Amino acid sequence: MLTQIERQFNIPTSLVGFINGSFEIGNLLLIIFVSYFGTKLHRPIIIGIGCVTMGLGCFLISLPHFLMDRYEYESTVSVSSNMSSNSFLCMENQTQALKPTQDPAECVKEVKSLMWVYVLVGNMIRGIGETPIMPLGISYIEDFSKPENSPLYIGFI
C-alpha cells in the first residue's frame, strides 16, 4: 500500500513514511488525556465518540479515490534488461515523447495534486479516534463482563 501511495501521488518515500506514522502521531496527541479523563467520564460514550472519529478519518482517507482522476502509471521505464547499458526512459512535460537518460533522478518528480493531505489528515484523525478504544475498552470489558467471557471480548477488540 505504501508504494502505491508513493506512485499515485508522486511523492517521496520520506513523506509516505510520515503519512504512515501519522496514525501514531494522532494517537499520541490524546492518549494521556483519554487515559486520565476516561476513568472519570462515561466510558461507553467516549468509546463511541472514538469510533465515530475513526469513521470520519476513514472517510477522509478514501476521498482521494473519488476526487482524483484516473490513475496514470509510472512514467519511468527501465530498459536495462533489453540493453547492455543502464538507461531509463522519462516522459517529457507529460507528453508522450520519451527521452533516454542515464540517471532516473533526472526524471523530475512533480507532485500531481495535494490529495495526499487528505490521507495524512485522515490517518491522524483515525489515530485520534482509536485512542479511547484500547485503554478504555479493555478496562470496561474487564469491569462489566463475566471473567470467563472477557478474553473472548478482548479478542474481538
N, C-alpha and C positions, 0 to 999 in steps of 0.2 A: 504494500500500500504506500509506503514512504517513497519508493522510487516512482510510483505512478503520480503522486502529488508533485514530485520534483519535475517530472516530464510535462505534466499537463499545465502547470502554472509557470513553467520555465524559470524556476527559482533555484538558488544554490543549495547544496546539501546542508550547509550550516543552518539555513533558515528552516529547512524541513525538520532538522533536529530540534530547533526551538519550538516549532509547531507541535512536535511530538511531546516535548516536555511541558507544554503549556497546560496540560491536564493536571500535572503535579503542582505547577505554579498556582493554579486556581484552587487546588486542594489545600495547599499550604497557607493561602491567604486567610482561610476561615477555620482551620482545624482547631486552633487554640480557643477561639470564641465559641465555636459549636460545642467543644468538649466541656467548657466551663458553664455556659448558659444552658446547655442541653439538659442537664440534670435538674435545673431549676424551673424549666418551662415544660409544656406539654409535649412529650417526645413524639407521639404519632403525628401531630400537626407539623412539627419540624421535619420529620422524615418525609411527609407528604409534600411539603414545600421543596425539599431537596429533589424529590422525584419529578416535580413539575419543572424545576430549574434544569434538571438533566434533560428533560424533553425539549425545552427551549434551546439548549445547547446543541442537541442532535439536529433540531430543525435548522439552526444556523449553519451547521456543518454541511447539511445537504443542499443548501441554497445554491452554491456554485454549480451544482449538477443541472439545475433547472434554469439558471440565469445565463450561463455561458453558451457560446456557440458550440458547434460540434467539435469534438476532439480532433486535433490535427497531429499527425505522427511526427516524430522527431525529424529534424532537418539535417542531421549529421549522419552520414552513412559511411561505414568503414569498408573499404575495398581492399584491405591488406591481404585478405585470403585469396584474391584473384591476381594480385600484382606482387612483384617482389619488393617494391618499395612500400613504405608505411605512409600512405596518403589518405586523405579524407575528402569527402565532398560536402560542401556547405551551400546552403541556399543563400542567394544574394538578394537582399532587400525584399524578402518574402515573395520573390518571383520564382519561376520555375527554372531559371538559369542556375546551373551548378558550377561552382568554381573549385578546382582542386587546391588543397593546402597540405602542408606537412604537419601542422600542429592543430589539433582540434580546438585549442584555446583561442585560435584566431577567429573561430566562428563566434560572432558576438551573440551573447545570450541577452535578449531583451525580454523583460517581464511583459507578458501579454496583457495581463489585467491585474487588478488588485483583489481579485476574488479570493485569494489565499487568506486574506484578512478575515473573511467570514469563517474559514476553517480554524484559524488561530483563536479568534474570539469565542467561537462556538465550543472549541475544545476546552478553553479556560472556564467558560460557564458550565460546561459539563463536569469539570473538576470541582467547581464550587458546589454544584448540586449533589455530587457524590459524597461530599464531606459529612453530612449528618447521617448517612445511611449506615456506614460501617460502625462507628463508635456507639451511636445511639440505638441502632437497630439490634445489634448483638446484645447490648445490655437490656433492652426492652424484652427481647425474647427470653433471656435468662431470668428476668424478673416475673414474667407472666405466662410461662408455659410449663408444662409438666417436665420434670428432669429427664424423663426418657424420650421426650419429643424434641427437646431443644437442639440436639445435634442435627436432626433432620432439617429443622427450620433454618438453622445457621448455614447448613449446606445449600439450601435454596438461595440464600442471600449471596 
